[in-house]
Each structure stands twice: as structure tokens, then as C-alpha cells.
Amino acid sequence: MAEDSKVADVTDQTFAEDVESGDGLAIVDFWAVWCQPCKLVAPIVEELAEQYGDRGLRVRKLDVDSNPRVASRFAVRSIPSVLFFRDGELVDRVVGAVPKPQLEEKVLQHLS
């Protein structure tokens, strides 16, 4: 991840403070190093962070292998999974490597 990236990593320890206590819309990309489809979603998530960060979108990534507690808590059984949190509450999820327009549509739906 680039130094100037708008996408930050979260962990089992930081998830509650960073995602669940925040206002507005946050999306969390649940991924793993060995997951090939996750590598397709990563640049899309970066683009969404760049495009919508100034509109209040916070974008985070969580490595499921290093942070099994949060992944288990939200029943993430397939990756990549992108979970959408509005004001700290889980409101939506997209499972699998989907094209950018599908993720972007969800972002816009929940930003408005």
C-alpha cells in the first residue's frame, strides 16, 4: 500500500475504534495475501477511496488471516468481501470479485 494511500489497514484491535465508532460511511475490504480475486478488488477499493474520500467515504482493509476475530464476528466466510458500515452499523456487503460499477453503485447508494 502506498504511503499516500487513502486506504488504511484495520486489525482486530483497531476495528471498533476505527470503523464502528466513526460517523458516515466506511467500507472494509476483507482480504488475504493468498487470495487471487482479492488482488482484483484491491485497486478498485483504492480508486473508490480516491474518488469518494472527499465526500466522507472511509476505506479500510482487514487481512482475515491476521485478524480472525473481526472476520468471524461478521461471518466473513468468502473473500474478497466488502462490508459497508454507516455510522458504525453494518448495512450491506458485497462478496466476491465484482466489477467497479457494482461496488461504486453500493457506495453511492449508502453515501446519499
ZAGUBA-885122 format. One record per atom (N, C-alpha, C): atom name; x, z negated, y negated. Coordinates in steps of 0.02 Angstrom, whole numbers, plus 32768, in hexadecimal, padded with zeros to 4 digits. Each point is the difference from the previous one (the first is absolute). Layout:
BEGIN
["CA"; [X; Z; Y]]
...
This chain:
BEGIN
["N"; [802A; 8000; 803B]]
["CA"; [7FD6; 8000; 7FC5]]
["C"; [802D; 8000; 7FC2]]
["N"; [7FEF; 802A; 7FD1]]
["CA"; [8028; 8007; 7FC3]]
["C"; [7FFB; 7FC1; 7FD5]]
["N"; [8035; 7FF2; 7FDA]]
["CA"; [8001; 7FC6; 7FD4]]
["C"; [7FC7; 8001; 7FCE]]
["N"; [7FEF; 803B; 7FE6]]
["CA"; [7FCD; 8006; 7FCD]]
["C"; [7FBA; 800C; 801E]]
["N"; [7FF9; 7FF7; 8040]]
["CA"; [7FC1; 800C; 8022]]
["C"; [7FCA; 7FD1; 7FE6]]
["N"; [7FC2; 8019; 7FFD]]
["CA"; [7FC7; 7FD7; 7FEE]]
["C"; [7FE1; 7FE0; 803E]]
["N"; [801E; 800B; 803A]]
["CA"; [7FE8; 7FE3; 803E]]
["C"; [802D; 7FC6; 8014]]
["N"; [7FE2; 7FC6; 8009]]
["CA"; [8027; 7FC4; 8012]]
["C"; [7FF0; 7FEB; 8048]]
["N"; [8031; 7FE2; 8020]]
["CA"; [7FF5; 7FE5; 8043]]
["C"; [7FDF; 7FBC; 7FFB]]
["N"; [7FD4; 7FF1; 802F]]
["CA"; [7FE3; 7FBD; 8007]]
["C"; [800E; 7FE8; 8047]]
["N"; [7FFE; 7FBE; 8008]]
["CA"; [800E; 7FE1; 8041]]
["C"; [7FC9; 7FCF; 8011]]
["N"; [8005; 7FE3; 803B]]
["CA"; [7FD1; 7FCB; 8013]]
["C"; [8001; 7FC8; 7FCC]]
["N"; [803C; 7FF3; 7FE3]]
["CA"; [8007; 7FC9; 7FD1]]
["C"; [7FE6; 8012; 7FBA]]
["N"; [8004; 803F; 7FEC]]
["CA"; [7FEE; 8012; 7FBB]]
["C"; [7FBB; 8021; 7FFA]]
["N"; [7FE1; 8010; 8038]]
["CA"; [7FC2; 8027; 7FFF]]
["C"; [7FC8; 7FDE; 7FD8]]
["N"; [7FF3; 7FC1; 800D]]
["CA"; [7FC9; 7FDD; 7FDF]]
["C"; [8009; 8001; 7FB4]]
["N"; [803C; 7FF0; 7FE9]]
["CA"; [800D; 7FFD; 7FB9]]
["C"; [7FFF; 8046; 7FE0]]
["N"; [801E; 8030; 8022]]
["CA"; [8008; 8043; 7FE2]]
["C"; [7FC1; 802B; 8005]]
["N"; [7FDC; 7FFB; 8037]]
["CA"; [7FC6; 802C; 800A]]
["C"; [7FBE; 7FDB; 7FF6]]
["N"; [7FF8; 7FC8; 8021]]
["CA"; [7FBF; 7FDF; 8000]]
["C"; [7FF1; 7FD8; 7FC1]]
["N"; [8032; 7FEF; 7FD9]]
["CA"; [7FF2; 7FDB; 7FC3]]
["C"; [8000; 802E; 7FC2]]
["N"; [800A; 8041; 800C]]
["CA"; [8003; 802E; 7FC7]]
["C"; [7FBC; 801A; 7FEC]]
["N"; [7FFC; 8017; 7FC2]]
["CA"; [7FC3; 801F; 7FE6]]
["C"; [8005; 804B; 8009]]
["N"; [7FC7; 8021; 8001]]
["CA"; [8000; 8049; 8003]]
["C"; [800A; 8019; 8047]]
["N"; [8017; 803E; 8005]]
["CA"; [8007; 8021; 8041]]
["C"; [8048; 7FFF; 8017]]
["N"; [8008; 7FEB; 803E]]
["CA"; [8041; 8004; 8021]]
["C"; [7FF7; 8024; 8042]]
["N"; [802E; 802D; 8011]]
["CA"; [7FFF; 801E; 8042]]
["C"; [8041; 7FEB; 8024]]
["N"; [7FF9; 7FF3; 8041]]
["CA"; [8039; 7FEB; 8028]]
["C"; [8008; 8030; 803A]]
["N"; [803B; 801E; 8004]]
["CA"; [8012; 802F; 8035]]
["C"; [8020; 7FD8; 8038]]
["N"; [7FDD; 7FF8; 8038]]
["CA"; [801A; 7FDF; 803B]]
["C"; [8026; 8034; 8029]]
["N"; [8040; 7FF4; 800D]]
["CA"; [802B; 8031; 801F]]
["C"; [8035; 7FDF; 802D]]
["N"; [8028; 8029; 8021]]
["CA"; [8039; 7FE9; 8027]]
["C"; [8036; 8036; 7FFF]]
["N"; [803E; 7FEB; 8007]]
["CA"; [8039; 802E; 7FFC]]
["C"; [7FFC; 8037; 8034]]
["N"; [7FE8; 7FF0; 803D]]
["CA"; [7FFF; 8030; 8037]]
["C"; [7FC3; 802F; 7FFE]]
["N"; [7FD3; 7FF5; 7FD1]]
["CA"; [7FC0; 8025; 7FFE]]
["C"; [8008; 8042; 7FDA]]
["N"; [7FFF; 8038; 8025]]
["CA"; [8007; 8042; 7FE1]]
["C"; [7FC7; 8010; 7FCF]]
["N"; [7FC1; 7FF5; 8012]]
["CA"; [7FCA; 800E; 7FD0]]
["C"; [8006; 7FD6; 7FC0]]
["N"; [801E; 7FC5; 8005]]
["CA"; [800A; 7FD6; 7FC4]]
["C"; [802D; 8023; 7FCE]]
["N"; [802F; 8028; 801A]]
["CA"; [802E; 8024; 7FD4]]
["C"; [7FDD; 8038; 7FDA]]
["N"; [7FC7; 8016; 8019]]
["CA"; [7FD8; 8032; 7FDC]]
["C"; [7FD7; 7FE0; 7FC8]]
["N"; [7FEA; 7FC3; 800C]]
["CA"; [7FD6; 7FDD; 7FCF]]
["C"; [8029; 7FE2; 7FC7]]
["N"; [803D; 7FEC; 800E]]
["CA"; [802A; 7FDD; 7FCE]]
["C"; [8006; 8026; 7FBE]]
["N"; [8011; 8042; 8001]]
["CA"; [8005; 8023; 7FBF]]
["C"; [7FBD; 8006; 7FDC]]
["N"; [7FCA; 8003; 8025]]
["CA"; [7FBD; 8004; 7FE2]]
["C"; [7FF2; 7FBF; 7FDB]]
["N"; [800F; 7FC9; 8020]]
["CA"; [7FF6; 7FBE; 7FE2]]
["C"; [802A; 7FF9; 7FC0]]
["N"; [803E; 8019; 8003]]
["CA"; [802C; 7FFF; 7FC5]]
["C"; [7FE0; 8029; 7FC6]]
["N"; [7FE6; 803B; 8011]]
["CA"; [7FE1; 802B; 7FCD]]
["C"; [7FC4; 7FDD; 7FE1]]
["N"; [7FD7; 7FE0; 8029]]
["CA"; [7FC5; 7FDD; 7FE6]]
["C"; [8015; 7FC7; 7FD1]]
["N"; [8036; 7FDE; 8012]]
["CA"; [801A; 7FCA; 7FD5]]
["C"; [8015; 801C; 7FBC]]
["N"; [8021; 8039; 8001]]
["CA"; [8016; 8021; 7FC2]]
["C"; [7FC4; 8017; 7FD7]]
["N"; [7FD0; 801F; 8021]]
["CA"; [7FC6; 801D; 7FDD]]
["C"; [7FD0; 7FCC; 7FE3]]
["N"; [7FF5; 7FCA; 8026]]
["CA"; [7FCA; 7FD2; 7FED]]
["C"; [8018; 7FBA; 7FEE]]
["N"; [8042; 7FF6; 7FFF]]
["CA"; [801B; 7FBE; 7FED]]
["C"; [7FEC; 7FEC; 7FBA]]
["N"; [7FFD; 8030; 7FD3]]
["CA"; [7FED; 7FF0; 7FBB]]
["C"; [7FB5; 7FF3; 7FF9]]
["N"; [7FDB; 800C; 8035]]
["CA"; [7FB7; 7FF1; 8000]]
["C"; [7FF1; 7FC0; 8025]]
["N"; [8036; 7FDB; 8011]]
["CA"; [7FF6; 7FBF; 801F]]
["C"; [8009; 7FFE; 804B]]
["N"; [8011; 8038; 801F]]
["CA"; [800A; 8000; 8049]]
["C"; [8044; 7FE0; 8011]]
["N"; [7FFE; 7FD0; 802C]]
["CA"; [803E; 7FE2; 801B]]
["C"; [8008; 8019; 8048]]
["N"; [803B; 8018; 8010]]
["CA"; [800D; 801B; 8042]]
["C"; [8036; 7FD7; 8022]]
["N"; [7FF2; 7FEB; 803D]]
["CA"; [802E; 7FD7; 8027]]
["C"; [8009; 801D; 8046]]
["N"; [8038; 7FEE; 8020]]
["CA"; [800E; 8014; 8044]]
["C"; [800E; 7FC1; 8029]]
["N"; [7FE7; 8000; 803F]]
["CA"; [800C; 7FC8; 802C]]
["C"; [8017; 801A; 8044]]
["N"; [803D; 7FEC; 8013]]
["CA"; [801C; 8013; 8041]]
["C"; [7FDF; 7FD3; 8035]]
["N"; [7FD8; 801E; 802D]]
["CA"; [7FDA; 7FD9; 8030]]
["C"; [802C; 7FDD; 8034]]
["N"; [803A; 801C; 800F]]
["CA"; [802D; 7FE1; 8030]]
["C"; [801F; 7FC0; 7FE4]]
["N"; [8011; 8000; 7FC0]]
["CA"; [801E; 7FC6; 7FE1]]
["C"; [7FCD; 7FCE; 7FE7]]
["N"; [7FC1; 8015; 7FFA]]
["CA"; [7FCC; 7FD6; 7FE2]]
["C"; [7FC0; 8002; 802A]]
["N"; [8004; 7FE8; 803E]]
["CA"; [7FC6; 8006; 802D]]
["C"; [7FC4; 7FD5; 7FED]]
["N"; [800B; 7FCA; 7FDA]]
["CA"; [7FC9; 7FD3; 7FF0]]
["C"; [7FCB; 8023; 7FD5]]
["N"; [8016; 8022; 7FCB]]
["CA"; [7FD0; 8022; 7FD4]]
["C"; [7FE0; 803B; 8026]]
["N"; [8027; 8025; 8025]]
["CA"; [7FE5; 8039; 8026]]
["C"; [7FCA; 7FE8; 8031]]
["N"; [800D; 7FC9; 8021]]
["CA"; [7FD0; 7FE5; 8030]]
["C"; [7FC1; 7FE6; 7FDB]]
["N"; [800A; 7FDE; 7FC9]]
["CA"; [7FC8; 7FE5; 7FDA]]
["C"; [7FCE; 8035; 7FEB]]
["N"; [8019; 803C; 7FEF]]
["CA"; [7FD4; 8036; 7FEB]]
["C"; [7FF3; 8032; 8038]]
["N"; [800E; 7FEC; 803D]]
["CA"; [7FF2; 8028; 803C]]
["C"; [801C; 8047; 7FFB]]
["N"; [803E; 8005; 7FE8]]
["CA"; [8021; 8041; 7FFC]]
["C"; [801D; 800E; 8045]]
["N"; [7FE0; 802E; 8023]]
["CA"; [8014; 8011; 8045]]
["C"; [801F; 8045; 8005]]
["N"; [7FF5; 8028; 7FCD]]
["CA"; [801D; 8043; 7FFE]]
["C"; [8022; 800A; 7FBD]]
["N"; [803A; 8020; 8002]]
["CA"; [8022; 800F; 7FC1]]
["C"; [800F; 804A; 7FFE]]
["N"; [8004; 801D; 7FC5]]
["CA"; [7FF8; 7FDE; 7FC0]]
["C"; [7FB7; 7FEC; 7FF3]]
["N"; [7FF9; 7FC9; 7FDD]]
["CA"; [7FBF; 7FEA; 7FE7]]
["C"; [8009; 7FEE; 7FB7]]
["N"; [7FD4; 8018; 7FD6]]
["CA"; [8002; 7FEF; 7FB9]]
["C"; [7FC1; 7FD7; 7FF2]]
["N"; [800B; 7FC2; 7FEB]]
["CA"; [7FC8; 7FD3; 7FF2]]
["C"; [7FF8; 7FF9; 7FB4]]
["N"; [7FC2; 7FFE; 7FEB]]
["CA"; [7FEE; 7FFE; 7FB9]]
["C"; [7FE4; 7FBB; 7FF0]]
["N"; [801D; 7FDF; 7FCD]]
["CA"; [7FEA; 7FBE; 7FEB]]
["C"; [7FEB; 8003; 7FB7]]
["N"; [7FC2; 7FEB; 7FF3]]
["CA"; [7FE8; 7FFB; 7FBB]]
["C"; [7FFA; 7FB6; 7FF0]]
["N"; [8023; 7FEB; 7FCB]]
["CA"; [8001; 7FBA; 7FEB]]
["C"; [800E; 7FD1; 803B]]
["N"; [802F; 8015; 802B]]
["CA"; [8015; 7FD7; 8038]]
["C"; [7FD8; 8005; 8040]]
["N"; [7FC8; 8023; 7FFE]]
["CA"; [7FD4; 8006; 803A]]
["C"; [8008; 8045; 8021]]
["N"; [8005; 8001; 8042]]
["CA"; [8004; 803F; 8025]]
["C"; [7FBE; 8025; 7FF7]]
["N"; [8004; 803E; 7FE7]]
["CA"; [7FC3; 8027; 7FF4]]
["C"; [7FFE; 8042; 8027]]
["N"; [8039; 8016; 801A]]
["CA"; [8001; 8040; 8023]]
["C"; [8041; 8008; 8026]]
["N"; [8002; 8030; 802E]]
["CA"; [803D; 8011; 8023]]
["C"; [7FFF; 8048; 8016]]
["N"; [803B; 801D; 8004]]
["CA"; [8008; 8044; 801A]]
["C"; [8036; 7FFB; 8036]]
["N"; [7FEF; 8016; 803D]]
["CA"; [802E; 7FFC; 8038]]
["C"; [8018; 8046; 8013]]
["N"; [8042; 8005; 8009]]
["CA"; [801D; 8040; 8015]]
["C"; [8020; 8025; 7FC7]]
["N"; [8025; 8033; 8012]]
["CA"; [8022; 802A; 7FCE]]
["C"; [7FCD; 8032; 7FE5]]
["N"; [7FE7; 7FF1; 7FC6]]
["CA"; [7FCD; 802B; 7FE1]]
["C"; [801E; 8024; 7FC5]]
["N"; [7FE3; 8039; 7FEC]]
["CA"; [801B; 8025; 7FC7]]
["C"; [7FF3; 7FDA; 7FBF]]
["N"; [8029; 800F; 7FCE]]
["CA"; [7FFC; 7FDE; 7FBF]]
["C"; [7FBA; 8000; 7FE2]]
["N"; [7FDB; 8039; 8001]]
["CA"; [7FBD; 7FFF; 7FE1]]
["C"; [7FD2; 7FCA; 801E]]
["N"; [8007; 7FF1; 8040]]
["CA"; [7FD5; 7FCE; 801F]]
["C"; [8012; 7FBA; 7FE5]]
["N"; [803F; 7FF0; 7FFB]]
["CA"; [8014; 7FBF; 7FE4]]
["C"; [7FF1; 7FFC; 7FB6]]
["N"; [800C; 8037; 7FDD]]
["CA"; [7FF3; 8001; 7FB8]]
["C"; [7FB6; 7FF5; 7FF1]]
["N"; [7FD5; 801D; 8028]]
["CA"; [7FB8; 7FF7; 7FF8]]
["C"; [7FED; 7FB7; 8005]]
["N"; [801D; 7FDD; 8031]]
["CA"; [7FF2; 7FB8; 8009]]
["C"; [801A; 7FD8; 7FC4]]
["N"; [803C; 8011; 7FE9]]
["CA"; [801C; 7FDE; 7FC6]]
["C"; [7FD1; 8007; 7FC4]]
["N"; [7FEA; 803E; 7FF3]]
["CA"; [7FD4; 800C; 7FC7]]
["C"; [7FBD; 7FDD; 8008]]
["N"; [7FE7; 7FFF; 803D]]
["CA"; [7FC0; 7FDE; 800E]]
["C"; [8005; 7FB6; 7FEF]]
["N"; [8038; 7FE1; 8011]]
["CA"; [8007; 7FB8; 7FF6]]
["C"; [801C; 7FEC; 7FBC]]
["N"; [801E; 8030; 7FDD]]
["CA"; [8019; 7FF2; 7FBD]]
["C"; [7FC7; 7FFF; 7FCD]]
["N"; [7FCC; 8027; 800F]]
["CA"; [7FC9; 8006; 7FCF]]
["C"; [7FCF; 7FC7; 8004]]
